[in-house]
Amino acid sequence: MEEQATIEVQDRVRSSFERQGLMEHLGARLTYIAPGRVHIQLPSRTEVTQQHGYFHAGATSAIADSAGGYAAFTLFPEDSSVLTVEYKINLLAPAEGDYLEAVGTVLRSGRTLTVCNLEVFAATPTQRILIATGQQTVIRIETRPER
């Protein structure tokens, strides 16, 4: 893995992430913050599954969206914020495992729009399987305070 982000950037990302009610509700947590790359894990619980016992596509998509957004946010100036413009996700396999890990990686960071690659893996202690992939565009918002 690449070098981690500075303490200031990590603090800014963590502070913003902690204000996301959905991530808290799902039980998701940040596990890695680097310049242009963020990992989010979601432990398996009944509350994030669908009727067959797989992780729900909504939970999978939500952590992918946040991982990409925060990957972009690591490259933004201190006085800015991030907002998703659009994203597309392809579900490649049923999502089952001990946890999901979403990885957001910046493909191109622009002055206003940033494009990110999204990957989600289902993991157990012995394997890690790519179960979703996607692409996202986010917009940098200047001086928009977060709650």
N, C-alpha and C positions, 0 to 999 in steps of 0.2 A: 504494500500500500504506500501511497505517496505521503508526504509530510502533512501533519495535521495543521489546521488553521491556527492563527495566533490566538492567544487567550482572549483578547478583546473580541475577535470575530466569533469565537466559540461562545462567549458569554452573551453576545448579541443574538446569536441564533437560538441558544437555549432559552433565553428570556422570551423571545417571540414564540417559540414552540410551546412553552409552558402556558401561554395565553390562548392556545387553541383548544377550545372545549371538546371538539370531536376527537382529537388525538388522546386527550385525557380519558374521555369516555370509552374509547376503544382499548385503552391500555398500552398504546404505542409509546416507544421511547427512542430517543436519539442514541445511537451507538458509535457514530464516527462522523467527524466534521473536518473536512480538508478544503483547501481552496478549490471550488468548483465541484465538490463531491460530498454527498451526505448519505448516511445509512440510517434507516429507521427499522426497528424490530417490533413485531407484533406477536405476542405469545398467543398460543391457541387457547381459546376459552369458548364455551358454548355460546356466549353472547356475540361472537364474531363469525359464527358459522351459519350455513344455510341448511336446508332440510335433509341433505345427504351427509352432513357432517363435515363437508369441506369448508375452508375459509370462504366467506361470502365475497363475491366480486366487488361489492361496494367497499368492504374493508380493504381488499387488495388495492383497489383503485385509489382509495383515500390516502393510504400510506405512500403509494407511488407518487401521487400528486404533491404531497408534502415534501417528499425526499427531493424531487426535482426543484420545487420552489425554493427550498432552503439551500440546495446546491448553488442556485443562481444568487441567492441572497448573500452567500459568503463572498461574492465578488463585487457586491454593490457598495457604494459609499455609505458611511455611518448614518447620515441623516435621511436615508431612503427606506422604502419598504417594498414588498413584493406582492404581486397579485397574478393569479393564473389567467391567461387569456384563452387558452384552449389546450386540450390534451387528448390523445388517442391511446388506447391501450388494447393490446391483443392478449387474450387469455389463452395460453398454450397448453395447459394441462390442469386437471383438478388440483386444487391447492390443499394439500394435506401434509401435516408435519407438526413438530413441536412449536414452531414459530415461522413467521414470514419475515423476510428481510428485503426491504425496498432499498434500491440504490439509485440515487439521482446523480447524473453526471452532466456538467455543462458541455455542450457541443460547440456553441458559439455565444459569446457574451457581447451584446451590443450596447449602445448608449441608452436605448429605450427597451428593446425587446431582446430576450435571451432564449435560446433554444436548448433544451435538455433531453438527454436520453434517460429512459426509465426502465429499470429491470426489477422484477420481484422474484425472489427465490423462496421455495419451501424448504425448510431445513429440519434435520434431526441430528443427533450426535454423530451419525455416520455418513450422512449424505446431504447434498445441497442441489436442488433441481430448479432450473429456470422455469417458472410457471406463467410469467407475464412479461411482456415487453411493450414499450411505447415511446412516444415522443410528446414533448410539451413545449409550449411557448408561454413565457411569463413576461410581465411588464414591470419595469422599475417605476415606483411611484415616489416622487420627490416630496420630502417633508410632510408626509401623511402620517400623523401619529397613530400608533397602535393602541388599543385599549389596555 
